[in-house]
């Protein structure tokens, strides 16, 4: 398989070499995001064959029929081979990425220390993934082979500064845009985790931009927030080139992505209040913020995460030490008087959380909503009874049909577009990806 000598391929080679390094103490957590990003960023431009480029004229049929027939047949053959080669390369790409993810996941567990807790969590995670595999495979096929997915658009000069765009089938006018920041415990976040959300929102005429960012230990929380801020700025300033409406931008984060994106939102407010650098965008350009299953006060969560397996020493390394916990706690930072002049520019904030979320308790969203409202911002918390950390983001979307969270987000995005609301009212129900029995079993054994 030919590989262009680009930065991403060099990174891929280094990551793969390190993977088989004989040094067992090397922190291979770093290789997971690097290898995944490098593999996803490799592009192969295949030649486009147009079998109709030379039309057969009626006057020439009698003299040139055989020669023309041979040329057309030859081009059809080359076109068929090109499609086969593209499919073969795509399958190879998916297989290589799956192998790396699996191997590095085991190495990550060794780094964290495998004990009874990690062994049981690993077993539950494996069973959980297998139960949902029918849906994952369908979404993966869409992600890798749909021409409506623009993968790995570069938005900055750092290794993970890439984003994916999910485009509606018909862009006859500028479309609203949702910027999505994925979760992953600040360690295994990846832009492709938002592919299911991107697929389903694109079907409703909404462009989705999934931002990738450096994970720990490739970067710490400052790097993650900076990457996310840069990605948001890129989308706002460039989305018109892809059919998006720069005046209808919405921001959403899930889990760790909700924490990072809310930090980026507050950082932008700090800049506009005169305490930071010059700005290339305004916080008022974000029409609404959606936080899904996020944690916003790190002081309240550090011990909880430790008990859940994200050990205190690792978590504090991610957050740049205990002294930085307040700095990167939006629920605390919003109370700083320096934000007072920026509060009127704040977008409406909608916080969604399941009451049976054991990864990040729903009280985290309730407390953040209270802090926002006390500061004078518009905030609303919506709780879903009995929903876990992954129900709202994975199981419910894979179930298809009616989904309260999905419907609420679409209604807010389309709130000022009567035509879009009319189409939503008559839109067919979302298709099911996974049988109900498998979804119920996945709910019961989910380690999240």
BATI-49783 format. One line per 4 residues: number of its first residue (from 1); for each residue y, x, z of C-alpha. Coordinates in nm, 4 decimals. Example, Ala and Ser with C-alpha at 12.3 -4.5 7.8 and 13.67 -1.06 7.14 Angstrom:
<nodes>
1) -0.4500:1.2300:0.7800 ~ -0.1060:1.3670:0.7140;
</nodes>
This chain:
<nodes>
1) 0.0000:0.0000:0.0000 ~ 0.3296:0.1516:-0.1090 ~ 0.6064:0.1856:0.1510 ~ 0.9677:0.2632:0.0734;
5) 1.1121:0.5481:0.2787 ~ 1.3573:0.3412:0.4744 ~ 1.4556:0.3467:0.8400 ~ 1.2183:0.0621:0.9205;
9) 0.9190:0.2369:0.7650 ~ 0.9932:0.5584:0.9559 ~ 1.0136:0.3545:1.2754 ~ 0.6875:0.1817:1.1860;
13) 0.5140:0.5172:1.1356 ~ 0.6420:0.6537:1.4652 ~ 0.5361:0.3422:1.6524 ~ 0.1886:0.3517:1.5030;
17) 0.1523:0.7250:1.5794 ~ 0.2606:0.6682:1.9374 ~ 0.0166:0.3834:1.9644 ~ -0.2742:0.6262:1.9364;
21) -0.1094:0.8960:2.1493 ~ -0.3341:1.0708:2.3959 ~ -0.0714:1.0446:2.6706 ~ -0.1923:0.7506:2.8825;
25) 0.1285:0.7383:3.0894 ~ 0.3598:0.6846:2.7951 ~ 0.5422:0.3525:2.8219 ~ 0.4046:0.1636:2.5269;
29) 0.6044:-0.1440:2.6056 ~ 0.8699:0.0167:2.3870 ~ 0.6365:0.0157:2.0898 ~ 0.5782:-0.3600:2.0891;
33) 0.9269:-0.4682:1.9803 ~ 0.9807:-0.1596:1.7643 ~ 0.6536:-0.1947:1.5761 ~ 0.6950:-0.5677:1.5298;
37) 1.0504:-0.5325:1.4059 ~ 0.9583:-0.2469:1.1739 ~ 0.6659:-0.4327:1.0244 ~ 0.8736:-0.7464:0.9756;
41) 1.1631:-0.5566:0.8182 ~ 0.9598:-0.3990:0.5365 ~ 1.0408:-0.5656:0.2102 ~ 0.8672:-0.5512:-0.1233;
45) 1.0573:-0.6708:-0.4256 ~ 0.8080:-0.8148:-0.6678 ~ 0.8933:-0.8444:-1.0396 ~ 0.9707:-1.1942:-1.1581;
49) 0.7878:-1.2796:-1.4760 ~ 0.9318:-1.5504:-1.6961 ~ 0.6702:-1.6637:-1.9427 ~ 0.9271:-1.8764:-2.1233;
53) 1.1742:-1.5970:-2.1860 ~ 1.0866:-1.5883:-2.5562 ~ 1.0487:-1.9481:-2.6833 ~ 0.8126:-2.0107:-2.9734;
57) 1.0097:-2.1511:-3.2649 ~ 0.8433:-2.4079:-3.4915 ~ 0.9285:-2.2067:-3.8053 ~ 0.7378:-1.9023:-3.6847;
61) 0.4197:-2.0683:-3.5693 ~ 0.2323:-2.0233:-3.8985 ~ 0.3030:-1.6490:-3.9185 ~ 0.3124:-1.5410:-3.5570;
65) 0.0826:-1.7821:-3.3756 ~ -0.1828:-1.5273:-3.2780 ~ 0.0589:-1.2547:-3.1713 ~ 0.2729:-1.4926:-2.9682;
69) -0.0334:-1.6456:-2.8046 ~ -0.1483:-1.3017:-2.6940 ~ 0.1955:-1.2205:-2.5458 ~ 0.2152:-1.5458:-2.3492;
73) -0.1406:-1.5085:-2.2247 ~ -0.0652:-1.1518:-2.1169 ~ 0.2378:-1.2596:-1.9210 ~ 0.0464:-1.5446:-1.7584;
77) -0.2141:-1.2928:-1.6519 ~ 0.0431:-1.0574:-1.5047 ~ 0.2118:-1.3478:-1.3233 ~ -0.1236:-1.4546:-1.1763;
81) -0.1946:-1.0985:-1.0610 ~ 0.1513:-1.0713:-0.9092 ~ 0.0943:-1.3844:-0.7004 ~ -0.2440:-1.2546:-0.5884;
85) -0.0928:-0.9207:-0.4935 ~ 0.1860:-1.0931:-0.3002 ~ -0.0650:-1.3057:-0.1084 ~ -0.2861:-1.0023:-0.0375;
89) 0.0107:-0.8044:0.0950 ~ 0.1243:-1.0964:0.3063 ~ -0.2190:-1.1339:0.4648 ~ -0.2350:-0.7597:0.5274;
93) 0.1086:-0.7701:0.6891 ~ 0.0050:-1.0527:0.9239 ~ -0.3224:-0.8791:1.0139 ~ -0.1487:-0.5488:1.0907;
97) 0.1099:-0.7203:1.3072 ~ -0.1525:-0.9220:1.4951 ~ -0.3525:-0.6046:1.5634 ~ -0.0475:-0.4229:1.6985;
101) 0.0586:-0.7156:1.9173 ~ -0.2897:-0.7487:2.0672 ~ -0.3338:-0.3760:2.1325 ~ 0.0116:-0.3324:2.2791;
105) -0.0299:-0.6413:2.4962 ~ -0.3286:-0.4751:2.6661 ~ -0.1308:-0.1530:2.7027 ~ 0.1559:-0.3501:2.8562;
109) -0.0812:-0.4936:3.1142 ~ -0.2034:-0.1435:3.2003 ~ 0.1570:-0.0349:3.2460 ~ 0.2261:-0.3219:3.4836;
113) -0.0972:-0.2613:3.6684 ~ -0.4068:-0.4730:3.6180 ~ -0.5241:-0.6465:3.9289 ~ -0.6753:-0.9832:4.0040;
117) -0.3484:-1.1610:3.9264 ~ -0.3052:-0.9965:3.5884 ~ -0.6688:-1.0443:3.4924 ~ -0.6524:-1.4168:3.5624;
121) -0.3161:-1.4456:3.3864 ~ -0.4520:-1.2599:3.0843 ~ -0.7566:-1.4852:3.0672 ~ -0.5402:-1.7966:3.0924;
125) -0.3026:-1.6645:2.8260 ~ -0.5898:-1.5906:2.5880 ~ -0.7379:-1.9392:2.6311 ~ -0.3933:-2.0958:2.5976;
129) -0.3251:-1.9140:2.2703 ~ -0.6668:-2.0043:2.1273 ~ -0.6150:-2.3733:2.2012 ~ -0.2831:-2.3749:2.0154;
133) -0.4025:-2.1468:1.7340 ~ -0.4264:-2.4277:1.4721 ~ -0.0540:-2.4844:1.5078 ~ 0.0358:-2.1154:1.5293;
137) -0.1413:-2.0430:1.2012 ~ 0.0419:-2.3204:1.0171 ~ 0.3802:-2.2083:1.1470 ~ 0.2990:-1.8433:1.0688;
141) 0.2168:-1.9338:0.7097 ~ 0.5515:-2.1102:0.6772 ~ 0.7332:-1.8151:0.8352 ~ 0.5826:-1.5524:0.6064;
145) 0.5575:-1.7397:0.2787 ~ 0.8347:-2.0031:0.2630 ~ 1.1270:-1.9188:0.0359 ~ 1.3484:-2.1139:0.2766;
149) 1.3072:-1.8460:0.5433 ~ 1.5333:-1.5425:0.5020 ~ 1.3758:-1.2829:0.7287 ~ 1.5279:-0.9768:0.8900;
153) 1.8891:-1.0004:0.7777 ~ 2.0676:-0.6977:0.9241 ~ 2.3603:-0.7793:1.1527 ~ 2.4157:-0.4419:1.3228;
157) 2.3148:-0.0765:1.3316 ~ 2.0649:-0.0858:1.6207 ~ 1.6858:-0.0988:1.5660 ~ 1.6439:-0.4667:1.6558;
161) 1.9670:-0.5917:1.5005 ~ 1.7980:-0.8410:1.2694 ~ 1.7988:-1.2176:1.2384 ~ 1.6013:-1.4832:1.0525;
165) 1.7588:-1.7801:0.8752 ~ 1.5810:-2.1128:0.8278 ~ 1.7443:-2.3100:0.5482 ~ 1.7146:-2.6821:0.4654;
169) 1.5490:-2.7705:0.1360 ~ 1.8722:-2.9197:0.0013 ~ 2.2088:-2.7562:0.0716 ~ 2.4408:-2.9773:-0.1305;
173) 2.7210:-2.9329:0.1222 ~ 2.7930:-2.6991:0.4165 ~ 2.5375:-2.7586:0.6918 ~ 2.5675:-2.7308:1.0712;
177) 2.4234:-2.4123:1.2200 ~ 2.2245:-2.3533:1.5384 ~ 2.2072:-1.9935:1.6641 ~ 1.8901:-1.9469:1.8673;
181) 1.8090:-1.6651:2.1122 ~ 1.4396:-1.6444:2.1972 ~ 1.2837:-1.5782:2.5346 ~ 1.0150:-1.3279:2.6311;
185) 1.0818:-1.2099:2.9878 ~ 1.3346:-0.9545:2.8523 ~ 1.0305:-0.7508:2.7392 ~ 0.8487:-0.9267:2.4527;
189) 1.1213:-1.1371:2.2929 ~ 1.1020:-1.1593:1.9141 ~ 1.2974:-1.3561:1.6555 ~ 0.9830:-1.5126:1.5041;
193) 0.9199:-1.7001:1.8299 ~ 1.1831:-1.9477:1.7080 ~ 1.0038:-2.0278:1.3818 ~ 0.8716:-2.3685:1.4944;
197) 1.2179:-2.4767:1.6053 ~ 1.3654:-2.3413:1.2822 ~ 1.1113:-2.5279:1.0701 ~ 1.1707:-2.8632:1.2379;
201) 1.5506:-2.8462:1.2573 ~ 1.5747:-2.7319:0.8945 ~ 1.3901:-3.0515:0.8003 ~ 1.6853:-3.2395:0.9540;
205) 1.9435:-3.0492:0.7522 ~ 2.0355:-2.7926:1.0202 ~ 2.0441:-2.4183:0.9458 ~ 1.8830:-2.2146:1.2237;
209) 1.9617:-1.8469:1.2852 ~ 1.7132:-1.6727:1.5191 ~ 1.8610:-1.3530:1.6596 ~ 1.6492:-1.0521:1.7512;
213) 1.7679:-0.8067:2.0177 ~ 1.6493:-0.4903:2.1872 ~ 1.3916:-0.5516:2.4603 ~ 1.3170:-0.3411:2.7680;
217) 1.2637:-0.0459:2.7798 ~ 1.4200:0.0008:2.4355 ~ 1.7317:-0.1444:2.5925 ~ 1.8524:-0.2915:2.9204;
221) 2.0394:-0.6145:2.9837 ~ 2.3748:-0.4739:2.8622 ~ 2.2156:-0.3854:2.5281 ~ 2.0564:-0.7294:2.5003;
225) 2.3865:-0.9058:2.5643 ~ 2.5749:-0.6769:2.3252 ~ 2.3164:-0.7293:2.0512 ~ 2.3296:-1.1057:2.0984;
229) 2.7107:-1.1118:2.0937 ~ 2.7117:-0.9073:1.7748 ~ 2.4550:-1.1384:1.6166 ~ 2.6589:-1.4465:1.7061;
233) 2.9701:-1.2906:1.5535 ~ 2.7780:-1.2031:1.2369 ~ 2.6529:-1.5589:1.1938 ~ 2.9962:-1.7108:1.2513;
237) 3.1621:-1.4737:1.0041 ~ 2.8923:-1.4809:0.7335 ~ 2.7027:-1.8093:0.7501 ~ 2.9194:-1.9663:0.4793;
241) 2.7464:-1.7316:0.2319 ~ 2.4186:-1.9095:0.3079 ~ 2.5476:-2.2657:0.2921 ~ 2.6426:-2.3015:0.6581;
245) 2.9562:-2.4585:0.8010 ~ 3.1418:-2.2005:1.0170 ~ 3.3231:-2.4874:1.1864 ~ 2.9991:-2.6392:1.3166;
249) 2.8241:-2.3611:1.5103 ~ 2.5962:-2.4344:1.8062 ~ 2.4342:-2.1825:2.0419 ~ 2.0954:-2.2187:2.2111;
253) 1.8770:-1.9943:2.4257 ~ 1.5315:-2.0394:2.5765 ~ 1.4055:-1.8827:2.9005 ~ 1.5263:-1.5191:2.9071;
257) 1.7140:-1.6003:2.5853 ~ 1.9054:-1.8720:2.7729 ~ 2.0081:-1.6145:3.0329 ~ 2.1113:-1.3576:2.7699;
261) 2.3017:-1.6067:2.5517 ~ 2.4885:-1.7523:2.8499 ~ 2.5877:-1.3984:2.9519 ~ 2.7135:-1.3440:2.5960;
265) 2.9135:-1.6664:2.6191 ~ 3.0784:-1.5554:2.9440 ~ 3.1431:-1.2084:2.8035 ~ 3.3293:-1.3656:2.5137;
269) 3.5325:-1.5717:2.7581 ~ 3.6152:-1.2547:2.9513 ~ 3.7401:-1.0866:2.6350 ~ 3.9599:-1.3819:2.5474;
273) 4.1074:-1.3862:2.8959 ~ 4.2448:-1.0366:2.8312 ~ 4.0008:-0.8293:3.0340 ~ 3.7942:-0.7003:2.7445;
277) 3.8215:-0.5574:2.3963 ~ 3.9709:-0.7267:2.0939 ~ 3.7750:-1.0262:1.9663 ~ 3.6409:-1.1045:1.6181;
281) 3.5696:-1.4699:1.7041 ~ 3.6685:-1.7332:1.9571 ~ 3.4512:-1.9060:2.2126 ~ 3.5998:-2.2321:2.0831;
285) 3.4037:-2.1780:1.7592 ~ 3.0865:-2.2668:1.9526 ~ 3.0784:-2.6474:1.9509 ~ 2.8071:-2.6793:2.2185;
289) 2.5706:-2.4621:2.4191 ~ 2.2076:-2.5573:2.4863 ~ 2.0177:-2.3775:2.7619 ~ 1.6408:-2.4419:2.7708;
293) 1.4388:-2.3448:3.0792 ~ 1.6804:-2.0663:3.1673 ~ 1.7556:-1.8678:3.4825 ~ 2.1231:-1.8142:3.5597;
297) 2.1348:-1.6699:3.9130 ~ 1.9324:-1.3489:3.9291 ~ 1.9798:-1.3072:4.3031 ~ 1.7738:-1.6225:4.3547;
301) 1.5093:-1.5242:4.1005 ~ 1.4263:-1.1583:4.1645 ~ 1.1730:-1.2333:4.4410 ~ 1.0355:-1.5322:4.2513;
305) 0.9715:-1.3155:3.9464 ~ 0.8076:-1.0500:4.1641 ~ 0.5630:-1.3065:4.2991 ~ 0.4941:-1.4241:3.9434;
309) 0.4078:-1.0719:3.8259 ~ 0.7391:-0.9391:3.6893 ~ 0.7619:-0.6813:3.9640 ~ 1.0872:-0.6141:4.1417;
313) 1.1108:-0.2500:4.0348 ~ 1.0681:-0.3384:3.6668 ~ 1.3056:-0.6338:3.6860 ~ 1.5769:-0.4250:3.8514;
317) 1.5332:-0.1612:3.5828 ~ 1.5856:-0.4265:3.3176 ~ 1.8974:-0.5517:3.4958 ~ 2.0381:-0.2005:3.5538;
321) 1.9927:-0.1975:3.9287 ~ 2.0436:-0.4350:4.2166 ~ 2.4182:-0.3783:4.2066 ~ 2.4312:-0.5441:3.8618;
325) 2.2555:-0.8672:3.9529 ~ 2.5795:-1.0528:4.0240 ~ 2.7402:-0.9179:3.7072 ~ 2.4603:-1.0652:3.4969;
329) 2.4295:-1.3935:3.6872 ~ 2.6276:-1.6561:3.4911 ~ 2.6074:-1.9077:3.7769 ~ 2.7940:-1.6584:3.9973;
333) 3.0187:-1.5068:3.7334 ~ 3.1607:-1.8415:3.6198 ~ 3.3240:-1.8747:3.9629 ~ 3.5384:-1.5648:3.8989;
337) 3.9070:-1.6685:3.8828 ~ 3.9523:-1.4539:3.5710 ~ 3.7690:-1.7223:3.3717 ~ 4.0091:-1.9973:3.4697;
341) 4.2250:-1.9673:3.1576 ~ 3.9172:-1.9657:2.9324 ~ 3.7496:-2.2730:3.0820 ~ 3.9371:-2.5196:2.8557;
345) 3.7935:-2.3327:2.5537 ~ 3.4369:-2.3569:2.6853 ~ 3.2020:-2.5694:2.4751 ~ 3.0082:-2.8544:2.6337;
349) 2.7011:-2.7116:2.8085 ~ 2.3673:-2.8933:2.8027 ~ 2.0907:-2.7548:3.0237 ~ 1.7322:-2.8740:2.9669;
353) 1.4518:-2.8034:3.2132 ~ 1.1054:-2.9275:3.3070 ~ 1.0450:-3.0216:3.6704 ~ 0.6996:-2.8540:3.6673;
357) 0.8321:-2.5220:3.5371 ~ 0.6798:-2.2527:3.7579 ~ 0.8144:-1.9570:3.5604 ~ 1.1767:-2.0527:3.6294;
361) 1.2254:-2.3487:3.8670 ~ 1.4434:-2.6337:3.7397 ~ 1.6824:-2.5835:4.0328 ~ 1.8192:-2.2862:3.8354;
365) 1.9657:-2.5172:3.5710 ~ 2.0916:-2.7665:3.8303 ~ 2.2795:-2.4969:4.0207 ~ 2.4312:-2.3538:3.7017;
369) 2.5489:-2.6991:3.5948 ~ 2.7099:-2.7485:3.9375 ~ 2.8870:-2.4104:3.9138 ~ 3.0151:-2.4917:3.5643;
373) 3.1519:-2.8297:3.6687 ~ 3.3190:-2.6833:3.9787 ~ 3.4895:-2.4323:3.7497 ~ 3.6156:-2.7175:3.5319;
377) 3.3718:-2.6830:3.2400 ~ 3.1836:-2.9722:3.0848 ~ 2.8161:-2.9496:3.1804 ~ 2.5142:-3.1754:3.1914;
381) 2.1611:-3.1068:3.3108 ~ 1.8698:-3.3029:3.1649 ~ 1.5397:-3.2809:3.3540 ~ 1.2001:-3.3688:3.2067;
385) 0.9546:-3.4955:3.4631 ~ 0.6251:-3.3060:3.4728 ~ 0.7139:-3.0630:3.1911 ~ 0.6227:-2.6949:3.2257;
389) 0.7973:-2.3841:3.0961 ~ 0.6254:-2.4113:2.7574 ~ 0.5841:-2.7881:2.7184 ~ 0.9379:-2.8410:2.5916;
393) 0.9376:-2.5427:2.3569 ~ 0.5774:-2.5321:2.2309 ~ 0.3377:-2.8124:2.3182 ~ 0.5752:-3.1034:2.2537;
397) 0.6977:-2.9724:1.9142 ~ 0.3369:-2.8992:1.8132 ~ 0.2464:-3.2562:1.9085 ~ 0.4868:-3.3983:1.6505;
401) 0.6145:-3.7550:1.6547 ~ 0.8970:-3.8477:1.8908 ~ 1.0387:-3.5741:2.1126 ~ 1.3284:-3.6508:2.3475;
405) 1.4562:-3.2912:2.3616 ~ 1.4506:-3.2508:1.9834 ~ 1.6175:-3.5881:1.9304 ~ 1.8924:-3.5076:2.1812;
409) 1.9742:-3.1746:2.0171 ~ 1.9829:-3.3280:1.6681 ~ 2.2003:-3.6167:1.7904 ~ 2.4533:-3.3773:1.9420;
413) 2.4648:-3.1531:1.6341 ~ 2.5085:-3.4559:1.4051 ~ 2.7368:-3.6499:1.6390 ~ 3.0379:-3.6329:1.4041;
417) 2.8406:-3.6808:1.0813 ~ 2.7673:-4.0471:1.0155 ~ 2.5656:-3.9740:0.7017 ~ 2.3405:-3.7291:0.8859;
421) 2.2927:-3.9761:1.1715 ~ 2.1900:-4.2431:0.9225 ~ 1.9340:-4.0079:0.7694 ~ 1.8042:-3.9193:1.1163;
425) 1.7505:-4.2884:1.1913 ~ 1.5218:-4.3242:0.8899 ~ 1.3610:-3.9785:0.9004 ~ 0.9805:-3.9752:0.9070;
429) 0.8197:-3.8708:1.2366 ~ 0.7515:-3.5008:1.2752 ~ 0.4016:-3.4046:1.1752 ~ 0.1371:-3.3044:1.4267;
433) 0.0160:-2.9438:1.4248 ~ -0.2454:-2.9511:1.7034 ~ -0.4901:-3.2257:1.8160 ~ -0.3953:-3.4010:2.1388;
437) -0.7054:-3.2890:2.3292 ~ -0.6167:-2.9224:2.2688 ~ -0.2563:-2.9784:2.3775 ~ -0.3659:-3.1402:2.7028;
441) -0.6033:-2.8547:2.7766 ~ -0.3301:-2.6009:2.6959 ~ -0.0973:-2.7784:2.9385 ~ -0.3529:-2.7488:3.2172;
445) -0.4325:-2.3792:3.1744 ~ -0.0894:-2.2514:3.0718 ~ -0.0025:-1.9409:3.2767 ~ 0.3716:-2.0056:3.2388;
</nodes>
